[in-house]
Amino acid sequence: MSKDSAYGILKRGRIAGALLYGPPGTGKTQLARIISCECNAALISVSGAELNRKYVGETEKFVKALFKLGQMLYPSIVFIDEADSIFPSRDRITLEYDRSRINQLLTEMDGFVQSSNAPFTLLATNFPQHLDHAVLRRVPSLLHLGLPLLETRKRIFDLYLCQEILHDDVDTWILARKTHGYSGSDIKNLCVQAALGCRTFVTREGKRMRHLRDEHFHDALRRCSSTVSRTSLAEIHDLAIEHDPHSLVATVEDEVDKGGIFERALRAPALQDMDLD
């Protein structure tokens, strides 16, 4: 973000941006907030839907103004969520104004990259395979946010349930095993459903509080399944083979099988086929 300590090739050039990609609900937007906080940079966040304008030429003006604002607020991060909806592959579009919208982004990234106070462009998408290849070349740093593994799921459960009173029959390790293939957002929804279905209460420090039992999570599991489709994972896998092959290498062994993060997610058995009792 800062050029104060840069030298050599990094002083003359810089990475224009990065792409956060992966299934929905894995924390891409939250990571953008964390990056801006850690870098002490202003975060300018927009979604693809907000960039899409009704009249021809308005989107291009909005993109230009967005990068100009980022330059004024330097150090800054221009975060564009759902980037696939605003910068799709030009091979798939036929309308000229759709092409000009992508060309405007490329122009802004190429123009500002030489500036000493250029904003850092951070794109996020659930469908990286739909992005234009020229856009991918401008964001050479690809960061995959995959589905959480066993220990991570357990920690997510502990985080969301830290202020709840749990019965002794509730084991977050078992819940983590039962939610193989769930995203962090799916786990949050599961905990919310369990809390909504709770009808047992205890009194702690003069306050009436929920007393969550295993049966509440069992009922919630019937209503809350993983929202990540195997088709989406397969498409992300195809892009990783071409642009981000290192993400296919497993760094942690999961509880069910071995292999890359995509292979483990693709082979995740359906919840009704699991026998964890």
VOPAGU-2260 file (C-alpha; in pm, 1 decimal, decimal comma):
REM VOPAGU-2260
SITE   aa  ch    i         X         Y         Z
SITE  MET   A    0       0,0       0,0       0,0
SITE  SER   A    1     286,4     236,2      82,0
SITE  LYS   A    2     591,2     303,5    -131,8
SITE  ASP   A    3     799,3     450,0     152,4
SITE  SER   A    4    1003,2     131,6     202,2
SITE  ALA   A    5     991,1       9,6    -157,7
SITE  TYR   A    6    1301,6     -16,4    -371,9
SITE  GLY   A    7    1412,0    -175,5    -695,9
SITE  ILE   A    8    1137,2    -313,2    -915,6
SITE  LEU   A    9     872,5    -256,1    -646,2
SITE  LYS   A   10     957,2     114,4    -642,9
SITE  ARG   A   11     906,8     144,1   -1018,1
SITE  GLY   A   12     605,1     -81,0   -1039,0
SITE  ARG   A   13     332,1    -222,2    -820,0
SITE  ILE   A   14      56,6    -480,3    -817,7
SITE  ALA   A   15    -259,5    -304,3    -925,2
SITE  GLY   A   16    -497,6    -525,2    -732,6
SITE  ALA   A   17    -605,0    -864,7    -606,0
SITE  LEU   A   18    -898,1   -1100,7    -647,7
SITE  LEU   A   19   -1077,8   -1270,7    -360,6
SITE  TYR   A   20   -1272,2   -1567,9    -490,8
SITE  GLY   A   21   -1450,8   -1868,3    -352,8
SITE  PRO   A   22   -1793,8   -2001,2    -258,6
SITE  PRO   A   23   -2048,6   -1762,5    -104,8
SITE  GLY   A   24   -2041,3   -1712,8     269,2
SITE  THR   A   25   -1667,5   -1768,7     317,2
SITE  GLY   A   26   -1583,3   -1415,9     438,0
SITE  LYS   A   27   -1458,5   -1227,7     131,9
SITE  THR   A   28   -1623,4    -899,3     228,2
SITE  GLN   A   29   -1513,1    -933,9     588,8
SITE  LEU   A   30   -1154,8    -996,2     475,9
SITE  ALA   A   31   -1163,2    -674,3     271,8
SITE  ARG   A   32   -1259,2    -483,2     587,9
SITE  ILE   A   33    -978,8    -649,2     782,9
SITE  ILE   A   34    -721,4    -568,0     512,6
SITE  SER   A   35    -819,3    -200,8     509,9
SITE  CYS   A   36    -801,1    -186,8     888,8
SITE  GLU   A   37    -460,5    -357,5     903,1
SITE  CYS   A   38    -323,5    -127,0     632,0
SITE  ASN   A   39    -482,6     180,3     789,8
SITE  ALA   A   40    -637,1     254,1     450,6
SITE  ALA   A   41    -974,7     397,8     356,0
SITE  LEU   A   42   -1213,5     134,7     223,1
SITE  ILE   A   43   -1437,6     238,3     -65,8
SITE  SER   A   44   -1681,6     -48,2    -103,3
SITE  VAL   A   45   -1933,2     -92,7    -384,1
SITE  SER   A   46   -2111,5    -389,3    -538,0
SITE  GLY   A   47   -2158,2    -476,9    -900,9
SITE  ALA   A   48   -2526,8    -391,4    -871,9
SITE  GLU   A   49   -2444,1     -40,5    -746,9
SITE  LEU   A   50   -2202,8      17,7   -1034,8
SITE  ASN   A   51   -2460,0     -83,0   -1296,6
SITE  ARG   A   52   -2639,0     232,0   -1409,0
SITE  LYS   A   53   -2957,3     272,8   -1605,6
SITE  TYR   A   54   -2825,8     499,5   -1881,0
SITE  VAL   A   55   -2545,9     433,7   -2125,8
SITE  GLY   A   56   -2219,2     592,7   -2013,9
SITE  GLU   A   57   -2320,9     639,8   -1650,0
SITE  THR   A   58   -2137,8     326,8   -1532,6
SITE  GLU   A   59   -1812,9     442,8   -1693,3
SITE  LYS   A   60   -1843,3     781,2   -1518,4
SITE  PHE   A   61   -1910,3     606,5   -1187,6
SITE  VAL   A   62   -1601,4     385,5   -1225,1
SITE  LYS   A   63   -1384,1     686,7   -1307,2
SITE  ALA   A   64   -1519,8     880,8   -1008,2
SITE  LEU   A   65   -1463,6     577,0    -785,9
SITE  PHE   A   66   -1093,4     559,5    -868,6
SITE  LYS   A   67   -1057,5     937,4    -844,2
SITE  LEU   A   68   -1204,3     925,5    -494,4
SITE  GLY   A   69    -961,6     646,8    -405,2
SITE  GLN   A   70    -674,4     867,0    -522,2
SITE  MET   A   71    -797,1    1157,1    -307,6
SITE  LEU   A   72    -827,8     933,3       1,6
SITE  TYR   A   73    -489,2     763,6     -42,1
SITE  PRO   A   74    -395,5     521,6     106,4
SITE  SER   A   75    -717,8     355,2       0,6
SITE  ILE   A   76    -871,6      32,6    -124,8
SITE  VAL   A   77   -1138,2      25,0    -393,3
SITE  PHE   A   78   -1336,2    -288,6    -312,0
SITE  ILE   A   79   -1577,8    -411,9    -579,8
SITE  ASP   A   80   -1798,3    -699,5    -464,2
SITE  GLU   A   81   -1980,9    -928,0    -708,1
SITE  ALA   A   82   -1730,4    -820,1    -971,1
SITE  ASP   A   83   -1848,8   -1085,7   -1216,6
SITE  SER   A   84   -2177,7    -898,0   -1263,9
SITE  ILE   A   85   -2006,5    -579,1   -1376,6
SITE  PHE   A   86   -1696,3    -712,8   -1554,6
SITE  PRO   A   87   -1804,6   -1034,0   -1733,2
SITE  SER   A   88   -1598,7   -1195,4   -2006,4
SITE  ARG   A   89   -1625,4    -994,0   -2327,4
SITE  ASP   A   90   -1657,3   -1319,5   -2518,3
SITE  ARG   A   91   -2004,9   -1359,8   -2367,7
SITE  ILE   A   92   -2140,7   -1011,6   -2433,4
SITE  THR   A   93   -2258,0    -852,8   -2755,1
SITE  LEU   A   94   -2363,7    -499,6   -2654,7
SITE  GLU   A   95   -2101,7    -231,7   -2712,8
SITE  TYR   A   96   -2173,3     -36,4   -2393,8
SITE  ASP   A   97   -2106,2    -351,8   -2190,1
SITE  ARG   A   98   -1762,4    -372,9   -2349,8
SITE  SER   A   99   -1692,9      -4,5   -2283,1
SITE  ARG   A  100   -1768,8     -55,4   -1914,9
SITE  ILE   A  101   -1492,9    -316,5   -1888,7
SITE  ASN   A  102   -1258,0    -103,1   -2095,3
SITE  GLN   A  103   -1310,7     184,7   -1852,2
SITE  LEU   A  104   -1201,7     -28,7   -1555,2
SITE  LEU   A  105    -891,5    -143,9   -1741,7
SITE  THR   A  106    -810,1     215,3   -1835,3
SITE  GLU   A  107    -844,6     336,3   -1476,9
SITE  MET   A  108    -629,7      53,6   -1339,0
SITE  ASP   A  109    -358,6     108,9   -1601,8
SITE  GLY   A  110    -366,3     485,3   -1560,1
SITE  PHE   A  111    -359,6     502,7   -1182,4
SITE  VAL   A  112    -101,9     227,9   -1136,8
SITE  GLN   A  113     171,9     475,5   -1233,4
SITE  SER   A  114      49,9     730,5    -981,2
SITE  SER   A  115     217,5     760,6    -641,9
SITE  ASN   A  116    -120,0     774,6    -467,6
SITE  ALA   A  117    -306,0     510,7    -667,4
SITE  PRO   A  118    -579,3     314,8    -486,7
SITE  PHE   A  119    -544,0     -60,7    -450,2
SITE  THR   A  120    -817,1    -249,3    -638,8
SITE  LEU   A  121    -969,1    -543,7    -456,5
SITE  LEU   A  122   -1226,3    -753,7    -642,8
SITE  ALA   A  123   -1446,4   -1023,4    -491,4
SITE  THR   A  124   -1659,4   -1280,4    -667,4
SITE  ASN   A  125   -1828,9   -1615,7    -623,3
SITE  PHE   A  126   -1790,3   -1684,4    -996,1
SITE  PRO   A  127   -1430,9   -1600,7   -1097,6
SITE  GLN   A  128   -1465,2   -1802,6   -1418,2
SITE  HIS   A  129   -1709,6   -1536,8   -1548,6
SITE  LEU   A  130   -1459,8   -1249,6   -1518,5
SITE  ASP   A  131   -1296,6   -1108,7   -1829,0
SITE  HIS   A  132    -942,1   -1239,9   -1877,7
SITE  ALA   A  133    -804,9    -888,2   -1915,9
SITE  VAL   A  134    -942,8    -805,3   -1571,3
SITE  LEU   A  135    -774,3   -1113,9   -1426,5
SITE  ARG   A  136    -441,7   -1000,8   -1570,8
SITE  ARG   A  137    -476,2    -667,6   -1386,5
SITE  VAL   A  138    -525,3    -849,6   -1056,3
SITE  PRO   A  139    -244,0   -1107,1   -1063,0
SITE  SER   A  140    -276,7   -1184,2    -692,5
SITE  LEU   A  141    -551,0   -1444,4    -649,8
SITE  LEU   A  142    -663,8   -1544,3    -302,2
SITE  HIS   A  143    -901,2   -1836,2    -265,1
SITE  LEU   A  144   -1130,9   -1842,0      37,5
SITE  GLY   A  145   -1252,0   -2197,7      56,4
SITE  LEU   A  146   -1493,0   -2385,3     276,2
SITE  PRO   A  147   -1377,4   -2419,8     638,8
SITE  LEU   A  148   -1220,2   -2748,7     744,2
SITE  LEU   A  149   -1306,3   -2943,8    1057,0
SITE  GLU   A  150   -1108,2   -2746,4    1315,8
SITE  THR   A  151   -1211,1   -2415,3    1161,2
SITE  ARG   A  152   -1579,1   -2513,0    1168,0
SITE  LYS   A  153   -1541,7   -2604,9    1533,8
SITE  ARG   A  154   -1390,5   -2263,9    1608,5
SITE  ILE   A  155   -1671,7   -2091,6    1416,9
SITE  PHE   A  156   -1929,5   -2274,9    1629,9
SITE  ASP   A  157   -1740,6   -2174,9    1946,3
SITE  LEU   A  158   -1735,6   -1812,0    1829,4
SITE  TYR   A  159   -2108,3   -1788,5    1755,4
SITE  LEU   A  160   -2211,7   -1980,0    2068,1
SITE  CYS   A  161   -1974,3   -1814,9    2314,7
SITE  GLN   A  162   -2256,2   -1613,0    2475,5
SITE  GLU   A  163   -2507,4   -1899,5    2480,7
SITE  ILE   A  164   -2566,8   -2149,6    2760,6
SITE  LEU   A  165   -2505,8   -2498,4    2622,3
SITE  HIS   A  166   -2623,5   -2826,4    2770,0
SITE  ASP   A  167   -2362,1   -3092,5    2837,1
SITE  ASP   A  168   -2491,5   -3293,9    2539,3
SITE  VAL   A  169   -2381,4   -3020,4    2296,1
SITE  ASP   A  170   -2038,3   -3098,3    2148,6
SITE  THR   A  171   -1909,6   -2847,3    1893,9
SITE  TRP   A  172   -1666,7   -3107,1    1755,3
SITE  ILE   A  173   -1962,8   -3328,1    1662,7
SITE  LEU   A  174   -2145,5   -3028,4    1513,5
SITE  ALA   A  175   -1834,8   -2950,3    1308,7
SITE  ARG   A  176   -1829,2   -3307,2    1171,1
SITE  LYS   A  177   -2197,7   -3291,2    1083,2
SITE  THR   A  178   -2151,7   -2968,6     887,0
SITE  HIS   A  179   -1893,3   -3088,9     636,8
SITE  GLY   A  180   -1929,6   -2872,9     324,5
SITE  TYR   A  181   -2090,0   -2578,8     511,9
SITE  SER   A  182   -1961,3   -2224,5     475,0
SITE  GLY   A  183   -1910,0   -1989,8     768,8
SITE  SER   A  184   -2234,5   -1815,1     680,1
SITE  ASP   A  185   -2418,6   -2148,7     673,5
SITE  ILE   A  186   -2290,2   -2228,6    1022,6
SITE  LYS   A  187   -2409,6   -1890,8    1148,7
SITE  ASN   A  188   -2756,5   -1954,3    1006,1
SITE  LEU   A  189   -2758,9   -2297,8    1169,3
SITE  CYS   A  190   -2681,4   -2148,3    1510,2
SITE  VAL   A  191   -2953,2   -1884,7    1464,6
SITE  GLN   A  192   -3209,4   -2152,7    1374,1
SITE  ALA   A  193   -3111,8   -2357,8    1679,1
SITE  ALA   A  194   -3154,4   -2052,4    1902,9
SITE  LEU   A  195   -3491,7   -1965,7    1748,5
SITE  GLY   A  196   -3614,9   -2319,9    1808,4
SITE  CYS   A  197   -3503,8   -2330,4    2171,0
SITE  ARG   A  198   -3789,1   -2353,0    2422,7
SITE  THR   A  199   -3585,6   -2437,2    2732,9
SITE  PHE   A  200   -3460,4   -2160,6    2959,5
SITE  VAL   A  201   -3253,3   -2122,5    3274,6
SITE  THR   A  202   -3197,6   -1827,4    3506,1
SITE  ARG   A  203   -2845,7   -1690,5    3530,7
SITE  GLU   A  204   -2765,6   -1382,8    3738,9
SITE  GLY   A  205   -3134,1   -1294,6    3751,5
SITE  LYS   A  206   -3168,9   -1314,4    3372,9
SITE  ARG   A  207   -3376,0   -1568,3    3180,5
SITE  MET   A  208   -3154,5   -1721,3    2912,7
SITE  ARG   A  209   -3178,4   -1991,7    2646,9
SITE  HIS   A  210   -3045,5   -2337,2    2731,5
SITE  LEU   A  211   -2944,9   -2493,9    2401,1
SITE  ARG   A  212   -2948,0   -2872,6    2377,0
SITE  ASP   A  213   -2829,7   -3111,6    2109,2
SITE  GLU   A  214   -3189,1   -3165,9    1994,3
SITE  HIS   A  215   -3213,1   -2798,4    1896,0
SITE  PHE   A  216   -2912,8   -2830,9    1665,3
SITE  HIS   A  217   -3046,4   -3161,2    1531,9
SITE  ASP   A  218   -3371,4   -2990,1    1432,0
SITE  ALA   A  219   -3180,0   -2695,3    1284,8
SITE  LEU   A  220   -2967,9   -2931,3    1073,4
SITE  ARG   A  221   -3286,6   -3061,4     911,5
SITE  ARG   A  222   -3381,2   -2708,6     806,1
SITE  CYS   A  223   -3037,2   -2565,0     722,8
SITE  SER   A  224   -2832,1   -2735,1     456,1
SITE  SER   A  225   -2520,6   -2613,8     279,4
SITE  THR   A  226   -2589,2   -2333,2      31,5
SITE  VAL   A  227   -2273,9   -2403,9    -171,5
SITE  SER   A  228   -2354,9   -2601,2    -484,6
SITE  ARG   A  229   -2124,3   -2862,6    -630,3
SITE  THR   A  230   -2156,8   -2695,5    -969,0
SITE  SER   A  231   -2015,8   -2372,2    -827,2
SITE  LEU   A  232   -1725,5   -2557,3    -667,1
SITE  ALA   A  233   -1651,6   -2738,4    -992,4
SITE  GLU   A  234   -1640,1   -2410,7   -1186,6
SITE  ILE   A  235   -1405,9   -2254,9    -931,0
SITE  HIS   A  236   -1191,3   -2566,7    -960,0
SITE  ASP   A  237   -1162,9   -2515,1   -1336,4
SITE  LEU   A  238   -1045,9   -2156,8   -1292,5
SITE  ALA   A  239    -792,3   -2257,0   -1028,5
SITE  ILE   A  240    -637,0   -2510,2   -1264,7
SITE  GLU   A  241    -569,2   -2231,4   -1513,9
SITE  HIS   A  242    -487,7   -1930,9   -1295,5
SITE  ASP   A  243    -429,2   -2044,1    -936,2
SITE  PRO   A  244    -303,1   -2407,1    -933,1
SITE  HIS   A  245    -135,8   -2379,2    -592,3
SITE  SER   A  246    -480,8   -2354,1    -429,4
SITE  LEU   A  247    -541,4   -2714,0    -533,0
SITE  VAL   A  248    -265,8   -2833,5    -300,8
SITE  ALA   A  249    -389,5   -2931,0      44,0
SITE  THR   A  250    -214,7   -2774,0     338,8
SITE  VAL   A  251    -439,8   -2934,0     597,7
SITE  GLU   A  252    -593,4   -3281,3     601,5
SITE  ASP   A  253    -968,1   -3284,3     645,7
SITE  GLU   A  254   -1159,2   -3534,9     855,7
SITE  VAL   A  255   -1309,6   -3731,4     566,3
SITE  ASP   A  256   -1064,3   -3747,2     278,0
SITE  LYS   A  257    -738,3   -3614,1     140,3
SITE  GLY   A  258    -656,3   -3392,9    -155,4
SITE  GLY   A  259    -705,7   -3028,9    -254,4
SITE  ILE   A  260    -964,2   -2803,0     -96,5
SITE  PHE   A  261   -1185,6   -2826,9    -401,7
SITE  GLU   A  262   -1169,5   -3205,6    -420,0
SITE  ARG   A  263   -1267,1   -3237,8     -54,7
SITE  ALA   A  264   -1565,9   -3007,4    -100,3
SITE  LEU   A  265   -1678,0   -3180,2    -419,0
SITE  ARG   A  266   -1673,4   -3520,0    -251,0
SITE  ALA   A  267   -1854,8   -3400,9      60,5
SITE  PRO   A  268   -2137,6   -3649,7     128,5
SITE  ALA   A  269   -2491,1   -3526,7     173,0
SITE  LEU   A  270   -2599,2   -3471,7     531,0
SITE  GLN   A  271   -2857,6   -3747,5     519,5
SITE  ASP   A  272   -2587,8   -3998,2     419,4
SITE  MET   A  273   -2373,9   -3921,6     724,4
SITE  ASP   A  274   -2377,2   -4156,4    1020,7
SITE  LEU   A  275   -2196,9   -3985,3    1304,5
SITE  ASP   A  276   -2377,8   -4141,5    1596,7
